[in-house]
């Protein structure tokens, strides 16, 4: 397996899977089309975000990580942020996600004192993040209005 920075000419290769990543990453609660998914990623790329990809010896895409910079709302401090981690379903369970995270962390630590990410509650990836030393910092809570019956 090889991990490398994605070349700008290869963006469509990853972006064609971004809608699937959003659907799975949000615990199958948000379903968007491929074009809409690109609108979520483009601002990150415009602000200097970068993809690293994992590929096999034949050059087949296995997964990717998208990272960039964010600023803390209260302190204004900048930090590295991991926006996406995705491993194609047929390649899961082979430590590809861990390898991508380790490489992404290494790259971000060269620039930032702190690295953050967000993950949906119940997402299996949270176990990986915790095993790499990430700790819960904030928790977003949700209350959904219940639909009333027709009677």
C-alpha positions in Angstrom: 0.0 0.0 0.0 1.2 3.5 -0.8 0.0 6.7 0.8 0.5 10.0 -1.1 -0.8 13.4 -1.6 -3.6 13.5 -4.2 -2.6 15.4 -7.4 -5.1 18.1 -8.4 -5.7 16.3 -11.7 -7.0 13.3 -9.7 -9.7 15.1 -7.6 -12.6 13.7 -9.6 -11.3 10.2 -8.6 -12.1 10.9 -4.9 -15.0 13.3 -5.4 -17.0 10.6 -7.2 -17.2 8.8 -3.8 -17.8 11.8 -1.6 -21.6 11.5 -1.5 -21.2 7.9 -0.3 -18.7 9.1 2.4 -21.2 11.7 3.6 -24.0 9.1 3.7 -22.0 6.6 5.7 -20.2 9.2 7.9 -23.5 10.6 9.0 -24.8 7.2 10.0 -27.0 7.1 6.9 -29.0 10.2 7.9 -27.8 12.6 5.2 -28.1 11.5 1.6 -26.8 14.0 -1.0 -26.1 13.8 -4.7 -22.6 13.7 -6.1 -22.7 17.4 -7.2 -24.0 18.6 -3.9 -21.3 16.6 -2.1 -18.7 18.5 -4.1 -20.1 21.8 -2.8 -19.2 20.7 0.8 -15.6 19.8 -0.1 -14.8 22.7 -2.4 -14.5 25.4 0.3 -12.0 23.2 2.2 -9.9 22.8 -0.9 -10.2 26.5 -1.7 -8.8 27.2 1.8 -5.7 25.0 1.2 -7.2 21.6 2.4 -5.4 18.6 1.0 -6.3 15.0 0.3 -3.9 12.1 1.0 -4.9 8.8 -0.6 -4.1 5.1 -0.1 -3.7 3.0 -3.2 -2.5 -0.5 -3.8 0.4 -1.6 -6.0 -1.9 -1.4 -9.1 -2.8 2.2 -8.4 -6.4 1.3 -7.3 -7.9 3.7 -4.8 -8.4 2.2 -1.3 -9.3 5.3 0.7 -8.5 8.9 1.6 -8.2 11.5 4.2 -9.0 15.2 3.8 -7.4 17.7 6.2 -7.0 21.4 6.5 -7.1 24.3 8.9 -9.9 25.7 11.1 -10.1 28.4 13.7 -11.6 28.1 17.2 -14.7 30.1 17.4 -13.9 31.5 20.8 -10.1 31.8 21.0 -9.4 32.4 17.3 -6.6 29.8 17.6 -6.0 27.8 14.4 -5.7 24.1 14.4 -5.4 21.2 12.0 -8.8 19.5 11.2 -9.5 16.2 9.7 -12.6 16.6 7.6 -12.9 13.2 6.0 -11.6 9.7 6.4 -13.0 7.1 4.1 -12.0 3.6 3.1 -13.9 1.9 0.3 -16.1 -0.8 1.6 -14.3 -3.7 -0.1 -11.0 -2.7 1.5 -12.2 -2.2 5.1 -10.7 -4.2 8.0 -7.2 -4.0 6.6 -5.8 -1.1 8.7 -6.0 1.3 5.8 -7.9 3.8 7.9 -5.3 3.6 10.6 -2.5 4.1 8.1 -4.2 7.2 6.6 -4.9 8.6 10.0 -1.3 8.1 11.2 0.0 9.8 8.0 -2.5 12.6 8.3 -1.7 13.2 11.9 2.1 13.3 11.1 1.6 15.9 8.4 -0.7 18.1 10.5 1.6 17.9 13.6 4.3 19.6 11.5 2.1 22.7 11.3 -0.3 22.6 14.3 -0.2 22.1 18.0 -3.7 20.6 18.0 -5.7 18.4 15.6 -9.4 18.0 15.8 -12.1 16.1 14.0 -15.9 15.5 14.3 -17.6 12.1 14.3 -21.2 11.1 14.5 -22.1 9.2 17.7 -22.2 5.5 17.0 -19.7 5.7 14.1 -17.3 2.8 14.3 -14.5 5.2 13.3 -14.6 6.8 16.8 -12.9 3.7 18.2 -10.0 4.2 15.8 -9.8 7.9 16.7 -9.7 7.2 20.4 -7.0 4.5 19.9 -4.9 7.2 18.2 -5.2 9.5 21.3 -8.2 11.7 20.3 -10.3 12.7 23.3 -13.9 14.0 23.4 -13.8 17.8 23.6 -17.3 18.9 22.8 -20.5 17.0 22.3 -23.3 18.2 20.0 -26.7 17.2 21.2 -30.0 17.0 19.2 -33.7 17.1 19.9 -36.1 16.2 17.2 -39.7 17.3 17.2 -41.9 14.2 17.2 -44.4 13.9 14.5 -48.1 13.9 15.7 -50.3 11.1 14.5 -53.2 11.6 12.2 -55.9 10.9 14.7 
